[in-house]
């Protein structure tokens, strides 16, 4: 936990700044509304973390979220009875897209940047072909409950986020987590020491696909059907993960920090909005964070010895 | 050790961001600037550089005028038509019509495009209808227009992607074939007719005047816009700005939503939290109106007076939640008119030089006549398509 302190520090500073601008934020309801808003991105960040820490990218999540919401609206079509079957189908579809990304990346050795960029285009093309640019159907109130409703004072999305966080933290402490980080750190070494690299990476992509499905269920619930719901999410989520200190290229960073990165990004957007700053600036801010974070990441070797290098080389 | 890098990263992130958020708070038009006492300075910012007083006056005047033509077919009606003779274009059918479409990249254009195709299908004298979709790109539309001139079109319909950039291309086509422009205009006199609803000023004023009527003086108004810098949206806001500036209402924020429902909901939620209560919501387009209304519901507050547009989901919400609402429109039935106009021109019948179509507003009184069950959430009620072949399934609806 200690090594994640910086991002939590940034997050705390931002939260304090929000509370100063908007005292209502300190009340449970105000804070929970913020958690509810941040939950979809935080869950997506948890999924993206697995892929990034294994040394790959998943750019397809934004389009996947859009596809999932559009599919959900079309299949649910306002029918409460269809809610659970459709949720199961969405999760399966997310896992399938992730599996395809993972298998093409590992077995066919196509760089994941290209595979998932291709998947982004395939999904967005398929969605606009299928919907003719205008989504049909509607989500049932039961479906929307997860992104919109509350149990007592606590939003469903906060509970779902809690479950996801518990699961991913457990996963990273289990064998899978260790092999995943080892794969991202040095794929050859991991393979030589018996890690089934292809399998581990494919599972990482499947987890990312699943996180996109959960994110879609929450976002669709939060704001309803839209053909733009996932637009730009892939950049937001990568920014969030990088902001959490996870190193592009893999092998470094914790999932808790990645999730904190998502909260930080959301807090930042909230703060910008509270200060009446144009939403267009969000992209600029994201761009700055991305460049600064990655630049600092690459500066590191000449700065301090990395763990895997013999100290003699640098000192 | 990664430890240090993390700290540096965090510090750097803060260092980049905090000044960023700090230095912009003193913008004069920013929503965070302390609210002025009512009646002195308004928070609506400077008037848009797209604002043209004469157009504004003309559009506001047109709202109360009666259109000529068959009342049950508003797409054939015109307000203040100045007819032009088209005898020199007269030729015998059958005809080959061509259409350079700016894009079909949003639900409004999708509904319009389907309606236009259905209109074409009702005219046996059209033997061929050639269409090129510019996919929202000016450069593609310029080459599309050039390409269509070589296809032997009897008339060319253009829905320009942007006004200024497409003007030379349209001018070049004018010399070879009768040109009909609709939706957005061009800066040239050469098209035979330019078809449009009354326009953005009328749209924006309608919503703002409704709020002036329904919200008590000093009430807090939140204005939600999609994007800055788009002419057709800027006009909507400029008219609303004038209405708000001449009112006792307190515009507490003017925000850009990028047309994103989740973002809209967050912005509205933030404003409710900051101000405790928002008394009215003005929108420059209706696609995210439902999300805005839901933000109030989720905060446990009644939805204040709000304007949307003629999207199905908003009309449904309006009826179900008994909102105090109004829906100015930018009717999609205008996509029928260019086909009708082209056939008139080729038949030698005179047409209005500027074909101002009526631009109805949906109010509580006529809501039920516009709300059609079974249509998809982003359908536009003013499609004028209800009597056409293939309705409702071709528009995504259920029988």
Interface residues (C-beta under 8 A of the other chain):
Chain A: X3 X4 X5 X6 X7 X9 X10 X13 X17 X21 X22 X24 X25 X30 X33 X37 X73 X132 X133 X134 X135 X136 X137 X138 X148 X219 X222 X223 X224 X225 X226 X227 X228 X229 X231 X243 X245 X252 X268 X269 X270 X271 X272 X273 X274 X275 X276 X277 X278 X279 X280 X281 X285 X288 X289 X292 X293 X296 X297 X299 X300 X303 X304
Chain B: X1 X2 X3 X4 X5 X6 X7 X8 X9 X10 X11 X12 X13 X14 X16 X17 X20 X21 X24 X25 X27 X30 X31 X32 X33 X104 X105 X106 X107 X109 X110 X111 X228 X253 X255 X256 X257 X258 X259 X260 X261 X262 X263 X264 X265 X266 X267 X269 X270 X273 X274 X287 X290 X291 X294 X298 X299 X313 X376 X377 X378 X379 X396
